[in-house]
Amino acid sequence: MSATPSTSSAPAAAAPAAAPQPSAEDLALGLFARASLDLFDVWPALRLAISHGWGGNGQEGKTALAEDIVDLFYTVATSGTTSSTSSANANASTSTSTQEGGVPVPAQDEVEQTLTYVIGNEFDVDLEDGSETAVARDLIALWRECIQRVQQQQQASGVDQPGEEGPLAKKFREGAERARAQDGQQRFAAQRQGGNGAGDDEDEDETTSEEDDDDEEDEDDEMEGVIDEPAPQLVESRPEPVIDEDGFELVQPKKKGGRR
C-alpha cells in the first residue's frame, strides 16, 4: 500500500493592510503653515518688533510663532479639544473647539492668547494695538479655507493631495511679497545713509523709493483683516528690577519658550 502525497497547500499569506489615508488636516498643514508665515509677514506689529531687533533673531521668533499656531489648530481639528499646553493663561485642557463652516477650529480667544503669549516670550514686547484680534480672525478663516480646498480636491479627483492655494492664502502671499520687498528697500536705504558720499542722486532715489512704498501701501489697503490695521503700538516688556539685601540689582534671566 503506497502513500498518496498530500495535495493540500499552505495557507496563502494575508494581504498587507492598506496604508491609512491622510486626513484633510494632514494634507492642509503645509499650505496653512506657509500662509500663516505670509500673514505674519504683513502683521505690522510683528514687522515692527523684528525691525527693531527685539527678542534676538526675528526670523526664529516668527517661525516659533507659526509652529505654535499650526500645532494649536491641528490639535483642535484632530481631537476636538485643545491640548493642555495650547494657551498661556487658560485652562485649555477642558476647552472645546468651535465649528466654522463645518471645520473644527480653536476658539478665537485661545488663538489671541497664543499670539500674545508667544510674541511676549519671543520678542519681549506687549501688544497694545489689539491687532491680535484681527490676526486670530484671519488665521481661523485661513485654516477653514485650507481644509475646504483639500476636501474639494478629494471630491473632484478622488486623490488625497494638498489643495490648491485659495483666495485668502493668495492674498496674504502677495501682500507678504510686497512687505518683504519694502523691508528690503528700507534696510538698503538705511545702509546707504550710514555710508559715505551720500548726494543729491541718492536723495532722488530715496524719494522714488518712498513713492513706490506709497503705491504698495495703497495696494495693501485692499487686503482684509490684519493688513487693514493701523500702525501698531508696542511696548517693550521689561521686568521690574530685583534688589538684594546689599542693595545690588540682580540680573534676571530672559524669558523664552513657546505657548504653555
Contacts in CASP RR format, 6 or more apart in sequence:
PFRMAT RR
TARGET T0000
AUTHOR 0000-0000-0000
METHOD contacts of the structure
MODEL  1
MSATPSTSSAPAAAAPAAAPQPSAEDLALGLFARASLDLFDVWPALRLAI
SHGWGGNGQEGKTALAEDIVDLFYTVATSGTTSSTSSANANASTSTSTQE
GGVPVPAQDEVEQTLTYVIGNEFDVDLEDGSETAVARDLIALWRECIQRV
QQQQQASGVDQPGEEGPLAKKFREGAERARAQDGQQRFAAQRQGGNGAGD
DEDEDETTSEEDDDDEEDEDDEMEGVIDEPAPQLVESRPEPVIDEDGFEL
VQPKKKGGRR
21 160 0 8 1.000
22 160 0 8 1.000
23 78 0 8 1.000
24 147 0 8 1.000
24 150 0 8 1.000
24 151 0 8 1.000
24 154 0 8 1.000
25 74 0 8 1.000
25 77 0 8 1.000
25 78 0 8 1.000
25 147 0 8 1.000
27 150 0 8 1.000
27 160 0 8 1.000
27 161 0 8 1.000
27 162 0 8 1.000
27 163 0 8 1.000
28 143 0 8 1.000
28 146 0 8 1.000
28 147 0 8 1.000
28 149 0 8 1.000
28 150 0 8 1.000
28 162 0 8 1.000
28 163 0 8 1.000
29 70 0 8 1.000
29 74 0 8 1.000
30 162 0 8 1.000
31 146 0 8 1.000
31 149 0 8 1.000
31 162 0 8 1.000
31 163 0 8 1.000
31 165 0 8 1.000
31 169 0 8 1.000
32 70 0 8 1.000
32 73 0 8 1.000
32 142 0 8 1.000
32 143 0 8 1.000
32 146 0 8 1.000
33 66 0 8 1.000
33 70 0 8 1.000
34 169 0 8 1.000
34 173 0 8 1.000
35 142 0 8 1.000
35 146 0 8 1.000
35 165 0 8 1.000
35 168 0 8 1.000
35 169 0 8 1.000
35 172 0 8 1.000
35 173 0 8 1.000
36 66 0 8 1.000
36 69 0 8 1.000
36 70 0 8 1.000
36 139 0 8 1.000
36 142 0 8 1.000
37 62 0 8 1.000
37 63 0 8 1.000
37 66 0 8 1.000
37 176 0 8 1.000
38 169 0 8 1.000
38 172 0 8 1.000
38 173 0 8 1.000
38 175 0 8 1.000
38 176 0 8 1.000
39 135 0 8 1.000
39 138 0 8 1.000
39 139 0 8 1.000
39 142 0 8 1.000
39 172 0 8 1.000
39 176 0 8 1.000
39 226 0 8 1.000
40 46 0 8 1.000
40 62 0 8 1.000
40 65 0 8 1.000
40 66 0 8 1.000
40 135 0 8 1.000
41 47 0 8 1.000
41 62 0 8 1.000
41 175 0 8 1.000
41 176 0 8 1.000
41 179 0 8 1.000
41 180 0 8 1.000
42 172 0 8 1.000
42 175 0 8 1.000
42 176 0 8 1.000
42 179 0 8 1.000
42 220 0 8 1.000
42 223 0 8 1.000
42 226 0 8 1.000
42 227 0 8 1.000
43 131 0 8 1.000
43 135 0 8 1.000
43 226 0 8 1.000
43 229 0 8 1.000
44 131 0 8 1.000
44 226 0 8 1.000
44 229 0 8 1.000
44 230 0 8 1.000
44 231 0 8 1.000
44 232 0 8 1.000
45 119 0 8 1.000
45 127 0 8 1.000
45 129 0 8 1.000
45 131 0 8 1.000
45 229 0 8 1.000
45 232 0 8 1.000
45 234 0 8 1.000
46 62 0 8 1.000
46 65 0 8 1.000
46 119 0 8 1.000
46 123 0 8 1.000
47 179 0 8 1.000
47 183 0 8 1.000
48 232 0 8 1.000
48 234 0 8 1.000
49 55 0 8 1.000
49 58 0 8 1.000
49 119 0 8 1.000
49 123 0 8 1.000
49 125 0 8 1.000
49 234 0 8 1.000
50 58 0 8 1.000
50 59 0 8 1.000
50 62 0 8 1.000
50 123 0 8 1.000
51 183 0 8 1.000
51 186 0 8 1.000
54 123 0 8 1.000
54 124 0 8 1.000
54 125 0 8 1.000
54 236 0 8 1.000
55 61 0 8 1.000
55 122 0 8 1.000
55 123 0 8 1.000
55 124 0 8 1.000
56 123 0 8 1.000
58 122 0 8 1.000
58 123 0 8 1.000
60 122 0 8 1.000
61 118 0 8 1.000
61 122 0 8 1.000
61 123 0 8 1.000
64 118 0 8 1.000
64 122 0 8 1.000
64 257 0 8 1.000
64 258 0 8 1.000
65 115 0 8 1.000
65 118 0 8 1.000
65 119 0 8 1.000
65 122 0 8 1.000
68 114 0 8 1.000
68 118 0 8 1.000
68 258 0 8 1.000
68 259 0 8 1.000
69 111 0 8 1.000
69 114 0 8 1.000
69 115 0 8 1.000
69 139 0 8 1.000
71 83 0 8 1.000
71 86 0 8 1.000
72 82 0 8 1.000
72 83 0 8 1.000
72 86 0 8 1.000
72 106 0 8 1.000
72 110 0 8 1.000
72 111 0 8 1.000
72 114 0 8 1.000
72 259 0 8 1.000
73 105 0 8 1.000
73 106 0 8 1.000
73 139 0 8 1.000
73 143 0 8 1.000
75 81 0 8 1.000
75 82 0 8 1.000
75 83 0 8 1.000
75 86 0 8 1.000
76 82 0 8 1.000
76 86 0 8 1.000
76 97 0 8 1.000
76 104 0 8 1.000
76 105 0 8 1.000
76 106 0 8 1.000
77 97 0 8 1.000
77 103 0 8 1.000
77 104 0 8 1.000
77 105 0 8 1.000
77 143 0 8 1.000
77 147 0 8 1.000
80 96 0 8 1.000
80 97 0 8 1.000
80 104 0 8 1.000
81 93 0 8 1.000
81 94 0 8 1.000
81 95 0 8 1.000
81 96 0 8 1.000
81 97 0 8 1.000
82 92 0 8 1.000
82 93 0 8 1.000
82 95 0 8 1.000
82 96 0 8 1.000
82 97 0 8 1.000
82 106 0 8 1.000
82 110 0 8 1.000
83 92 0 8 1.000
83 93 0 8 1.000
84 92 0 8 1.000
84 93 0 8 1.000
85 92 0 8 1.000
85 259 0 8 1.000
85 260 0 8 1.000
86 92 0 8 1.000
86 95 0 8 1.000
86 106 0 8 1.000
86 110 0 8 1.000
86 114 0 8 1.000
86 259 0 8 1.000
87 95 0 8 1.000
87 110 0 8 1.000
87 113 0 8 1.000
87 114 0 8 1.000
87 117 0 8 1.000
87 259 0 8 1.000
88 113 0 8 1.000
88 114 0 8 1.000
88 116 0 8 1.000
88 117 0 8 1.000
88 259 0 8 1.000
88 260 0 8 1.000
89 113 0 8 1.000
89 117 0 8 1.000
90 109 0 8 1.000
90 110 0 8 1.000
90 113 0 8 1.000
92 110 0 8 1.000
95 106 0 8 1.000
95 107 0 8 1.000
95 110 0 8 1.000
97 104 0 8 1.000
97 105 0 8 1.000
97 106 0 8 1.000
97 107 0 8 1.000
98 104 0 8 1.000
98 105 0 8 1.000
98 106 0 8 1.000
98 107 0 8 1.000
99 105 0 8 1.000
100 140 0 8 1.000
100 141 0 8 1.000
100 144 0 8 1.000
101 144 0 8 1.000
101 148 0 8 1.000
102 144 0 8 1.000
103 143 0 8 1.000
103 144 0 8 1.000
103 147 0 8 1.000
103 148 0 8 1.000
105 140 0 8 1.000
105 143 0 8 1.000
105 144 0 8 1.000
106 140 0 8 1.000
108 133 0 8 1.000
108 136 0 8 1.000
108 137 0 8 1.000
108 140 0 8 1.000
109 136 0 8 1.000
111 135 0 8 1.000
111 136 0 8 1.000
111 139 0 8 1.000
111 140 0 8 1.000
112 132 0 8 1.000
112 133 0 8 1.000
112 135 0 8 1.000
112 136 0 8 1.000
114 259 0 8 1.000
115 127 0 8 1.000
115 132 0 8 1.000
115 135 0 8 1.000
115 136 0 8 1.000
116 126 0 8 1.000
116 127 0 8 1.000
116 132 0 8 1.000
117 258 0 8 1.000
117 259 0 8 1.000
117 260 0 8 1.000
118 257 0 8 1.000
118 258 0 8 1.000
118 259 0 8 1.000
119 125 0 8 1.000
119 127 0 8 1.000
119 132 0 8 1.000
120 126 0 8 1.000
120 237 0 8 1.000
120 255 0 8 1.000
121 255 0 8 1.000
121 256 0 8 1.000
121 257 0 8 1.000
121 258 0 8 1.000
122 256 0 8 1.000
122 257 0 8 1.000
122 258 0 8 1.000
124 236 0 8 1.000
124 237 0 8 1.000
124 238 0 8 1.000
124 254 0 8 1.000
124 255 0 8 1.000
125 234 0 8 1.000
125 235 0 8 1.000
125 236 0 8 1.000
125 237 0 8 1.000
126 234 0 8 1.000
126 235 0 8 1.000
126 236 0 8 1.000
126 237 0 8 1.000
127 232 0 8 1.000
127 234 0 8 1.000
128 232 0 8 1.000
128 233 0 8 1.000
128 234 0 8 1.000
128 235 0 8 1.000
129 229 0 8 1.000
129 230 0 8 1.000
129 231 0 8 1.000
129 232 0 8 1.000
129 233 0 8 1.000
129 234 0 8 1.000
131 226 0 8 1.000
131 229 0 8 1.000
131 232 0 8 1.000
134 225 0 8 1.000
134 226 0 8 1.000
134 228 0 8 1.000
134 229 0 8 1.000
135 226 0 8 1.000
137 225 0 8 1.000
138 168 0 8 1.000
138 172 0 8 1.000
138 224 0 8 1.000
138 225 0 8 1.000
138 226 0 8 1.000
141 168 0 8 1.000
142 168 0 8 1.000
142 169 0 8 1.000
142 172 0 8 1.000
145 166 0 8 1.000
145 167 0 8 1.000
145 168 0 8 1.000
145 169 0 8 1.000
146 163 0 8 1.000
146 166 0 8 1.000
146 169 0 8 1.000
149 163 0 8 1.000
149 164 0 8 1.000
149 165 0 8 1.000
149 166 0 8 1.000
150 161 0 8 1.000
150 162 0 8 1.000
150 163 0 8 1.000
152 163 0 8 1.000
153 159 0 8 1.000
153 161 0 8 1.000
153 162 0 8 1.000
153 163 0 8 1.000
153 164 0 8 1.000
154 160 0 8 1.000
165 173 0 8 1.000
171 223 0 8 1.000
171 224 0 8 1.000
172 223 0 8 1.000
175 219 0 8 1.000
175 220 0 8 1.000
175 223 0 8 1.000
175 227 0 8 1.000
178 216 0 8 1.000
178 219 0 8 1.000
178 220 0 8 1.000
179 220 0 8 1.000
181 216 0 8 1.000
182 213 0 8 1.000
182 216 0 8 1.000
185 209 0 8 1.000
185 212 0 8 1.000
185 213 0 8 1.000
186 213 0 8 1.000
189 206 0 8 1.000
189 209 0 8 1.000
192 198 0 8 1.000
192 202 0 8 1.000
220 227 0 8 1.000
221 227 0 8 1.000
221 228 0 8 1.000
239 252 0 8 1.000
241 249 0 8 1.000
241 250 0 8 1.000
241 252 0 8 1.000
242 249 0 8 1.000
242 250 0 8 1.000
242 252 0 8 1.000
243 249 0 8 1.000
243 250 0 8 1.000
244 250 0 8 1.000
END
